[in-house]
Every structure is written in structure tokens, then in C-alpha cells.
Amino acid sequence: MFSACIVIITLCVLLKWLNKINEEYYILSFFARRVRAKDDRSVESIAPIPKGRTIFGNCFDLYGKDGVGIFQYSRMLAREMGSSYLIYSLGAPIYSIIDPVNAEFVLNNASLITKATIYDFMQPALRTGLLTSTGKKWQTRRKMITPTFHFNILGQFMEIFKAESQKFVRRFENQEESVISISEHIPRFTLNSICETAMGINLDDLTEKGDRYRENIKMIEKCFIKRISNPLYYNNTMYKLLAASEDAPFLKVVHEFSSDIIAKRRVLLKEELDERHTSTRNGALPCWTLLYVLRRMV
């Protein structure tokens, strides 16, 4: 009897504590901190909150969905909410911006450079580069890369874009009218363009190695979607225990490919700088463009 009383008292204390905590944190949504308005207005009057599929907030709204399913669900929410909305997922409140006023405020605010939790899921593939970093590291990388997007430099990529566009169009020549999935063709076109402009390599010239790189990039995208759609993978420790080993082979191929290209670019850059130094000592005035050097520094 005494033991039963102890258990009941313990449960009551625990429930009271959880109820108190739940005022500030959405416990069932992996302890996501609740958003409060500064002027005591209800949050729903400022940003609507869609009802989740389960009692766990919006954590399981994407469960089991593929990339297409996630896109369609996001578009459906945007239509239903009608304005920027708030969801509780990933153990945090997430403000989904779909209106130009809020988008302008965020994009023009120099202090808002820390990425959302979802960007952490990209770190196994991208590490902490410009897309995933923040603070001083982000500012330094941004300062380094900004000159490469000057109009004069981008203009020199036009021939590459033109060539890749022509190859893309030729894939559909002599085909009867039919319905095709653009998502199966666009990635090849964009990846080819990015690799040749940023790294100075033509994936089509690498044949089997290039195809293997494309395929593993595609698999990494699927790994990213898998992690978004399963709350069990939100936590890094749980992800490493349950799924990281499955994704490791794809990451290994992509990282080895990138490292190999970077190493070759560095060797070429050193050779060209040595040649430039030699030519300068001999009184020659070689014409070097910033793009020519930057492409080999990648």
C-alpha cells in the first residue's frame, strides 16, 4: 500500500512538472520551444499553425514521403495557410516564409546568417562550407567567393551554358510527343554546368567516373530526403547509429571525386603560376584573367 502511494505521488509530481514545462516547450514535439508574441497577442493571430498529423506536433507530417511528396505537401500548406506559417518540428519552431515582405526582411538582415536545423543534415555531404556555415567562417568564405560572381566573369561562362543547353535539347531530338519527367534530365544538365564552371571539368568526358559521381550525388539527395522525413534521424547521434553507415559509401565516392579534382587543380595552378613567374622575369607580359586562376583554385 505504501509503495502504491509513493508511485501515485511520483506520477502526480511528474505530471505537474511536465505540465509546467509544456507551457514553454512543446514536449511531444521533441521539446520544441513555444513561440510567444511580445505584445501578448496569440501567435496564431500573427502566424497560423497547421494541425499536425499526430499528437507530436508537425514532426511526423513528412513521415514516409519522398521528394515529390514533400514538395506537394509544402505547396498544399502554403495554399491552406495563405501566409507565412509556423510549425513545430525538428525539435524547434520553424517559421515557413512564403510572403515577399517577410522574405525581404530576412534576406536583407545581415545578422540572420545562421541556417535552420535542416541545413545540419547537409553537413555530412557539404561539410561546413559557405552553404552550411555561419559567423566569421561564413563571412570569410562569402567575401572570397563574391568576386567570382561578377558579371564580367559570369559572362565568360556563356559558352559553357550554351554547349550544355544544346546537349540537353539534343536528348529529345527525334522523339515522338510524350510526357517526360524533367526531374530526371535537369540534374544532369545543372551538374554538368556547375562542375565545368566551378571546377573546370567536363563530366561527360569522364564517362564511367562521371556517371558514378552523378549517381552518388543522386543517392545523397535521397539520403537527405530520408532524414527530413523521419524524426528518428533528426538527432545526429541517432542518425549515426541507425542510418549513417548506409549513406557512407555514397559520401565516400563524392568526397574522393571532389578531392581528386581539387588536387589536380592545385597542381595545374602551381605550374601556371611558376610559368607566369618565369615569363615575368623574362620581361613578358602574360594576360591572365581572375577567372582563369580561380577556376584552378577550387
C-alpha positions, 0 to 999 in steps of 0.5 A, a space after each residue: 500500500 505504501 509503495 502504491 502511494 509513493 508511485 501515485 505521488 511520483 506520477 502526480 509530481 511528474 505530471 505537474 512538472 511536465 505540465 509546467 514545462 509544456 507551457 514553454 516547450 512543446 514536449 511531444 514535439 521533441 521539446 520544441 520551444 513555444 513561440 510567444 508574441 511580445 505584445 501578448 497577442 496569440 501567435 496564431 493571430 500573427 502566424 497560423 499553425 497547421 494541425 499536425 498529423 499526430 499528437 507530436 506536433 508537425 514532426 511526423 507530417 513528412 513521415 514516409 514521403 519522398 521528394 515529390 511528396 514533400 514538395 506537394 505537401 509544402 505547396 498544399 500548406 502554403 495554399 491552406 495557410 495563405 501566409 507565412 506559417 509556423 510549425 513545430 518540428 525538428 525539435 524547434 519552431 520553424 517559421 515557413 516564409 512564403 510572403 515577399 515582405 517577410 522574405 525581404 526582411 530576412 534576406 536583407 538582415 545581415 545578422 540572420 546568417 545562421 541556417 535552420 536545423 535542416 541545413 545540419 543534415 547537409 553537413 555530412 555531404 557539404 561539410 561546413 562550407 559557405 552553404 552550411 556555415 555561419 559567423 566569421 567562417 561564413 563571412 570569410 568564405 562569402 567575401 572570397 567567393 563574391 568576386 567570382 560572381 561578377 558579371 564580367 566573369 559570369 559572362 565568360 561562362 556563356 559558352 559553357 551554358 550554351 554547349 550544355 543547353 544544346 546537349 540537353 535539347 539534343 536528348 529529345 531530338 527525334 522523339 515522338 510527343 510524350 510526357 517526360 519527367 524533367 526531374 530526371 534530365 535537369 540534374 544532369 544538365 545543372 551538374 554538368 554546368 556547375 562542375 565545368 564552371 566551378 571546377 573546370 571539368 567536363 563530366 561527360 568526358 569522364 564517362 564511367 567516373 562521371 556517371 558514378 559521381 552523378 549517381 552518388 550525388 543522386 543517392 545523397 539527395 535521397 539520403 537527405 530526403 530520408 532524414 527530413 522525413 523521419 524524426 528518428 534521424 533528426 538527432 545526429 547521434 541517432 542518425 549515426 547509429 541507425 542510418 549513417 553507415 548506409 549513406 557512407 559509401 555514397 559520401 565516400 565516392 563524392 568526397 574522393 571525386 571532389 578531392 581528386 579534382 581539387 588536387 589536380 587543380 592545385 597542381 595545374 595552378 602551381 605550374 601556371 603560376 611558376 610559368 607566369 613567374 618565369 615569363 615575368 622575369 623574362 620581361 613578358 607580359 602574360 594576360 591572365 584573367 581572375 577567372 582563369 586562376 580561380 577556376 584552378 583554385 577550387 
